[in-house]
């Protein structure tokens, strides 16, 4: 997204934060001129032909912004990342005006003779006849030849074997795969055209928008619900606790959240009114807050004090800070005080240290706590004072380090 934004600011591509896969019909004239510029430089220029098909131009399917296409400006001196992203946009744009790709789909079904075995053995083959637009996208088609048989033929069994297949759990999400889950609202995604899914995305049935999804993942990291290990994203203990014990289950339901997003989209299309939606949301919030207030299991019992003596006074409200299974938190958390220092704090644990009762007690009493033998990501050891301070802009507490020589 950052690279696409850079290309947009340099006027090489159109606005990148869009969920649309078609262009507004008002852009037909401009699109034709842009195509003529890039067609002249393409090795497939003889096959490219402008048209105004609904597959390319359809105002009804445009959500806020049209699909991403190149502009009149032909870029020069792009860096490696920009070149890859720009080429992807250009290729997909030109492919829309290339001939269709033609292929033969063949199925061969074989059933065991004189045996009570359910089902058939199925072979599927795709034979490419006309590559069409796939030439631009660089998609290779492997041809598999089937034997010359016809329906009803009896064939001989030459060899048979039974293989044991081990099904491994799915790999952890990366930011790329998590963004796809948010875009499709959890629907299973395959690397192929799925008209039903695309229409669902276009109708607004998704989590967030192209402009907010990446920021949502960043917020989950900042709060400490998820963490990155290389490219993989995993749920923290705090995140697991939230998912397992939070009483308002609708907020964890992809379908429910997707319907809310779709309703917002429907309001734009005059299918629902703003007043109806606000009434629904207000009632939902009231009911949810009541459920949270009455719930006694949220946090998995983690608010049961472990030490009889408080660790100190809350810097927010002056109440006692008590140790629980997962955190050191304000004893007035039910009244809304959110001050807490989590035992799995990312910064402290990443430096090879622990959030302990003694550490928090010193911190609350003196406003700082010293650590020696901290180990940085590069393996360097250092000593520092740690201050737990409130960011006035966000209202969240964060660590500030003062290195000790």
VMD Tcl script that draws the C-alpha trace (Angstrom):
set ca {
  {0.00 0.00 0.00}
  {2.87 2.36 0.76}
  {4.39 1.72 -2.67}
  {1.02 2.19 -4.37}
  {0.56 5.44 -2.46}
  {3.98 6.64 -3.67}
  {3.03 5.82 -7.27}
  {-0.27 7.69 -6.81}
  {1.46 10.78 -5.41}
  {3.82 10.75 -8.40}
  {0.70 10.64 -10.66}
  {1.58 7.25 -12.20}
  {-1.57 5.40 -11.02}
  {-5.05 6.40 -9.85}
  {-6.23 6.43 -6.22}
  {-5.12 3.09 -4.69}
  {-7.46 2.73 -1.68}
  {-10.42 1.20 -3.46}
  {-12.38 -2.04 -3.33}
  {-13.79 -1.61 -6.84}
  {-12.74 -3.85 -9.75}
  {-14.49 -1.81 -12.43}
  {-14.39 1.79 -13.69}
  {-17.05 4.47 -13.54}
  {-18.73 5.01 -16.89}
  {-17.77 8.70 -16.78}
  {-14.14 7.62 -17.29}
  {-14.68 5.97 -20.71}
  {-13.11 8.83 -22.70}
  {-10.10 9.24 -20.39}
  {-9.54 5.49 -20.21}
  {-9.45 5.22 -24.00}
  {-6.71 7.89 -24.20}
  {-4.70 6.20 -21.42}
  {-5.00 2.87 -23.24}
  {-3.75 4.37 -26.51}
  {-0.60 5.67 -24.76}
  {0.29 2.33 -23.16}
  {-0.92 0.20 -26.06}
  {1.64 1.84 -28.34}
  {4.46 0.57 -26.08}
  {3.10 -2.96 -25.59}
  {4.43 -5.99 -27.50}
  {0.76 -7.08 -27.76}
  {-0.49 -3.81 -29.25}
  {-1.98 -5.58 -32.30}
  {-4.25 -7.69 -30.05}
  {-5.36 -4.87 -27.74}
  {-8.74 -3.33 -28.65}
  {-10.70 -0.76 -26.63}
  {-14.31 -1.59 -25.68}
  {-16.91 -0.38 -23.20}
  {-18.08 -3.72 -21.81}
  {-19.89 -3.74 -18.44}
  {-17.08 -5.98 -17.24}
  {-14.82 -2.90 -17.40}
  {-17.19 0.08 -17.08}
  {-20.11 -0.20 -14.65}
  {-20.99 2.74 -12.39}
  {-23.35 0.61 -10.28}
  {-20.48 -1.57 -9.07}
  {-18.12 1.29 -8.15}
  {-17.76 1.85 -4.42}
  {-16.55 5.44 -3.80}
  {-13.51 5.09 -6.09}
  {-12.95 3.30 -9.40}
  {-10.48 0.45 -9.85}
  {-6.76 1.25 -9.99}
  {-5.39 1.94 -13.48}
  {-2.30 3.68 -14.91}
  {-2.47 7.37 -15.81}
  {-1.32 9.33 -18.85}
  {2.10 9.76 -17.22}
  {4.63 7.09 -18.25}
  {7.05 6.54 -15.35}
  {10.82 6.58 -15.54}
  {13.47 5.61 -12.98}
  {11.22 3.52 -10.72}
  {12.80 1.62 -7.84}
  {12.36 -2.18 -7.64}
  {9.23 -2.12 -5.47}
  {7.57 0.59 -7.56}
  {8.36 -1.26 -10.77}
  {6.71 -4.46 -9.53}
  {3.55 -2.73 -8.30}
  {3.24 -0.48 -11.35}
  {3.72 -3.41 -13.74}
  {0.97 -5.34 -11.94}
  {-1.45 -2.41 -12.37}
  {-0.45 -1.88 -16.01}
  {-0.70 -5.59 -16.91}
  {-4.17 -5.96 -15.41}
  {-5.31 -2.78 -17.17}
  {-4.10 -3.92 -20.59}
  {-5.45 -7.44 -20.05}
  {-9.00 -6.04 -19.90}
  {-8.73 -5.11 -23.57}
  {-7.03 -8.29 -24.79}
  {-8.90 -11.20 -26.44}
  {-10.49 -13.77 -24.15}
  {-8.48 -16.87 -23.25}
  {-10.05 -20.06 -24.64}
  {-9.51 -23.48 -23.11}
  {-11.10 -26.92 -23.19}
  {-12.20 -28.41 -19.88}
  {-12.32 -32.19 -20.01}
  {-13.40 -34.64 -17.31}
  {-12.66 -38.36 -17.39}
  {-14.69 -40.48 -14.95}
  {-13.79 -44.13 -14.33}
  {-15.82 -46.56 -12.21}
  {-14.74 -49.98 -11.01}
  {-16.59 -52.78 -12.83}
  {-18.42 -55.51 -10.90}
  {-17.47 -54.03 -7.51}
  {-19.58 -52.32 -4.89}
  {-17.30 -49.32 -4.57}
  {-19.08 -45.98 -4.17}
  {-18.00 -42.99 -6.25}
  {-15.86 -42.50 -9.34}
  {-12.21 -41.83 -10.07}
  {-12.11 -38.36 -11.61}
  {-9.45 -36.70 -13.76}
  {-9.80 -33.04 -14.80}
  {-7.78 -31.49 -17.58}
  {-7.64 -27.96 -18.99}
  {-6.17 -27.60 -22.48}
  {-5.35 -24.05 -23.56}
  {-6.41 -23.25 -27.12}
  {-6.09 -19.46 -27.23}
  {-3.90 -17.79 -24.56}
  {-5.52 -14.35 -25.04}
  {-5.06 -12.00 -22.07}
  {-2.99 -14.58 -20.20}
  {-0.01 -13.59 -22.34}
  {0.12 -10.22 -20.59}
  {-0.44 -11.64 -17.12}
  {2.32 -14.20 -17.77}
  {0.17 -17.20 -16.89}
  {1.48 -20.47 -18.26}
  {-0.97 -23.26 -19.02}
  {0.28 -26.83 -18.85}
  {-1.41 -29.15 -21.31}
  {-2.18 -32.66 -20.09}
  {-3.18 -35.16 -22.75}
  {-5.87 -37.72 -21.98}
  {-6.11 -41.10 -23.71}
  {-8.45 -41.37 -26.68}
  {-11.49 -42.95 -24.99}
  {-15.24 -42.57 -25.29}
  {-18.15 -43.04 -22.93}
  {-18.79 -46.71 -22.10}
  {-15.26 -47.97 -22.91}
  {-13.79 -50.66 -20.63}
  {-10.16 -50.04 -19.68}
  {-7.65 -52.20 -17.83}
  {-6.26 -51.46 -14.38}
  {-2.49 -51.35 -14.72}
  {-1.47 -50.25 -11.23}
  {-3.19 -49.18 -8.00}
  {-1.91 -48.05 -4.63}
  {-3.36 -46.49 -1.48}
  {-1.47 -43.49 -0.13}
  {-1.60 -42.19 3.42}
  {-2.17 -38.44 3.56}
  {-1.24 -36.36 6.59}
  {-3.31 -33.20 7.02}
  {-1.40 -30.49 8.83}
  {-3.11 -27.55 10.58}
  {-3.26 -24.34 8.54}
  {-0.25 -22.06 8.89}
  {-0.51 -18.88 11.00}
  {-1.82 -15.82 9.22}
  {0.52 -13.31 7.66}
  {-0.55 -9.69 7.16}
  {-1.33 -10.55 3.54}
  {-3.63 -13.48 4.35}
  {-5.27 -11.64 7.25}
  {-6.07 -8.70 4.98}
  {-7.73 -11.15 2.58}
  {-9.84 -12.63 5.40}
  {-10.93 -9.11 6.36}
  {-11.75 -8.27 2.75}
  {-13.85 -11.39 2.22}
  {-15.27 -11.42 5.76}
  {-13.90 -14.90 6.44}
  {-15.24 -16.57 3.32}
  {-12.93 -19.23 1.92}
  {-10.76 -17.68 -0.77}
  {-9.37 -19.58 -3.73}
  {-6.93 -18.23 -6.32}
  {-9.56 -18.09 -9.04}
  {-12.43 -15.91 -10.18}
  {-15.37 -16.20 -7.82}
  {-18.17 -13.94 -8.97}
  {-20.27 -14.50 -5.86}
  {-17.42 -13.55 -3.57}
  {-16.47 -10.50 -5.60}
  {-20.07 -9.30 -5.52}
  {-20.10 -9.76 -1.75}
  {-16.98 -7.62 -1.46}
  {-18.42 -5.00 -3.79}
  {-21.67 -4.89 -1.84}
  {-19.76 -3.89 1.30}
  {-19.90 -7.26 3.08}
  {-16.40 -7.04 4.54}
  {-14.37 -6.02 7.57}
  {-13.32 -2.39 7.24}
  {-12.28 -0.65 4.05}
  {-9.08 -0.71 1.97}
  {-8.03 2.47 3.77}
  {-8.53 1.08 7.31}
  {-7.71 -2.66 7.24}
  {-3.93 -2.35 7.55}
  {-4.34 0.24 10.33}
  {-6.65 -2.15 12.21}
  {-3.94 -4.84 12.23}
  {-1.43 -2.24 13.49}
  {-3.77 -1.31 16.36}
  {-4.11 -4.98 17.36}
  {-0.30 -5.15 17.58}
  {-0.02 -1.88 19.52}
  {-2.60 -2.91 22.10}
  {-0.96 -6.32 22.48}
  {-3.71 -8.64 21.20}
  {-1.51 -10.07 18.43}
  {2.22 -10.22 17.82}
  {4.46 -10.76 14.81}
  {7.02 -13.58 14.66}
  {8.79 -13.09 11.37}
  {5.99 -12.81 8.81}
  {3.56 -14.85 10.93}
  {0.96 -13.27 13.20}
  {0.01 -15.03 16.45}
  {-2.44 -14.25 19.22}
  {-0.99 -13.17 22.58}
  {-2.22 -14.44 25.94}
  {-4.11 -11.17 26.33}
  {-5.71 -11.69 22.92}
  {-6.68 -15.27 23.77}
  {-8.28 -14.11 27.01}
  {-10.28 -11.47 25.19}
  {-11.58 -13.90 22.56}
  {-12.38 -16.69 25.02}
  {-14.10 -14.72 27.78}
  {-15.48 -11.42 26.42}
  {-19.26 -11.61 26.99}
  {-20.44 -9.82 23.81}
  {-19.91 -12.67 21.35}
  {-21.39 -10.77 18.37}
  {-18.24 -8.64 18.21}
  {-16.24 -11.75 17.33}
  {-18.67 -12.92 14.65}
  {-17.44 -12.28 11.11}
  {-20.92 -12.61 9.65}
  {-22.39 -10.16 12.17}
  {-19.68 -7.55 11.58}
  {-19.96 -8.04 7.84}
  {-23.70 -7.39 7.98}
  {-23.06 -4.12 9.83}
  {-20.60 -3.05 7.14}
  {-23.06 -4.02 4.43}
  {-25.80 -1.97 6.11}
  {-23.56 1.11 5.91}
  {-23.14 0.40 2.21}
  {-26.91 -0.03 1.85}
  {-27.51 3.36 3.47}
  {-25.47 4.92 0.68}
  {-27.75 3.16 -1.80}
  {-30.91 4.36 0.04}
  {-31.90 0.80 0.99}
  {-31.85 1.71 4.71}
  {-32.03 4.99 6.59}
  {-29.39 6.41 8.86}
  {-31.93 6.69 11.70}
  {-32.77 2.97 11.54}
  {-29.11 2.03 11.71}
  {-28.32 4.42 14.60}
  {-31.30 3.08 16.60}
  {-30.08 -0.48 16.08}
  {-26.49 0.36 17.08}
  {-27.61 2.34 20.15}
  {-29.74 -0.57 21.39}
  {-26.90 -3.01 20.74}
  {-24.39 -0.89 22.69}
  {-26.76 -0.55 25.67}
  {-27.40 -4.30 25.77}
  {-23.68 -5.08 25.39}
  {-22.60 -2.71 28.18}
  {-25.17 -4.25 30.53}
  {-23.84 -7.73 29.68}
  {-20.27 -6.66 30.42}
  {-21.25 -5.08 33.76}
  {-23.10 -8.21 34.89}
  {-20.46 -10.66 33.70}
  {-18.21 -12.19 36.36}
  {-16.05 -14.46 34.19}
  {-14.55 -11.93 31.77}
  {-10.77 -12.30 31.96}
  {-11.03 -15.93 33.05}
  {-11.05 -14.95 36.71}
  {-7.84 -12.98 36.14}
  {-9.03 -10.16 38.42}
  {-8.72 -12.27 41.55}
  {-5.85 -10.73 43.60}
  {-2.78 -12.91 44.04}
  {-1.07 -10.77 46.72}
  {-2.94 -9.61 49.79}
  {-1.00 -6.31 49.76}
  {-1.51 -3.91 46.81}
  {1.50 -3.12 44.67}
  {0.84 0.61 45.00}
  {-1.58 3.38 44.08}
  {-3.11 3.84 40.64}
  {-1.69 6.95 38.91}
  {-5.10 7.46 37.27}
  {-7.53 7.44 40.21}
  {-5.51 6.76 43.37}
  {-7.09 3.36 44.08}
  {-5.04 0.26 44.92}
  {-3.17 -1.53 42.14}
  {-3.51 -5.28 42.67}
  {-1.76 -8.29 41.14}
  {-3.90 -10.73 39.20}
  {-3.09 -13.81 37.18}
  {-2.36 -11.82 34.02}
  {-1.70 -8.23 35.07}
  {-1.21 -5.55 37.68}
  {-4.38 -3.48 37.40}
  {-6.44 -0.87 39.17}
  {-8.87 -2.34 41.70}
  {-11.53 0.04 40.37}
  {-11.57 -1.59 36.93}
  {-15.32 -2.27 37.27}
  {-15.88 1.47 37.66}
  {-14.04 2.03 34.38}
  {-10.41 2.68 35.37}
  {-8.26 1.08 32.66}
  {-4.78 1.38 34.22}
  {-2.93 -1.91 33.89}
  {0.55 -3.32 33.36}
  {0.27 -6.71 31.67}
  {2.64 -9.47 32.71}
  {3.24 -10.43 29.07}
  {4.16 -6.82 28.19}
  {5.89 -7.00 24.81}
  {8.71 -4.56 25.52}
  {9.65 -5.96 28.93}
  {9.58 -9.60 27.81}
  {11.46 -8.82 24.56}
  {14.34 -7.49 26.69}
  {14.55 -10.71 28.69}
  {12.85 -9.29 31.83}
  {9.63 -9.97 33.75}
  {6.86 -7.78 35.10}
  {6.98 -8.81 38.77}
  {5.28 -7.64 41.98}
  {8.51 -6.06 43.26}
  {9.17 -4.29 39.93}
  {5.66 -2.74 39.82}
  {5.85 -1.74 43.48}
  {9.11 0.19 42.87}
  {7.69 1.74 39.70}
  {4.53 3.02 41.38}
  {6.41 4.30 44.42}
  {9.27 6.09 42.62}
  {7.83 6.69 39.15}
  {10.59 4.61 37.59}
  {12.28 1.25 37.90}
  {15.80 0.26 36.88}
  {16.80 -2.84 34.93}
  {20.31 -4.12 34.31}
  {21.30 -6.83 31.83}
  {18.59 -5.96 29.29}
  {19.25 -7.61 25.93}
  {18.34 -5.73 22.72}
  {17.22 -7.37 19.47}
  {20.82 -7.15 18.23}
  {22.05 -9.00 21.31}
  {23.59 -5.94 23.02}
  {23.29 -5.66 26.81}
  {22.33 -2.37 28.47}
  {20.91 -0.87 31.66}
  {18.05 1.63 31.80}
  {15.39 3.28 33.93}
  {11.86 2.48 32.78}
  {9.07 5.07 33.06}
  {5.42 4.09 32.48}
  {3.83 7.28 31.16}
  {0.48 8.25 29.70}
  {0.31 9.52 26.12}
  {-2.09 12.45 26.36}
  {-3.08 12.13 22.70}
  {-4.09 8.46 22.78}
  {-4.82 8.08 26.50}
  {-2.67 4.94 26.60}
  {0.30 4.20 28.82}
  {3.63 3.36 27.23}
  {7.22 2.84 28.30}
  {9.93 5.46 28.10}
  {13.56 4.40 28.61}
  {16.39 6.40 30.10}
  {19.66 4.63 29.45}
  {22.19 4.29 32.30}
  {25.88 4.61 31.39}
}
mol new
graphics top color blue
foreach p $ca { graphics top sphere $p radius 0.5 }
foreach p [lrange $ca 0 end-1] q [lrange $ca 1 end] { graphics top cylinder $p $q radius 0.2 }
display resetview
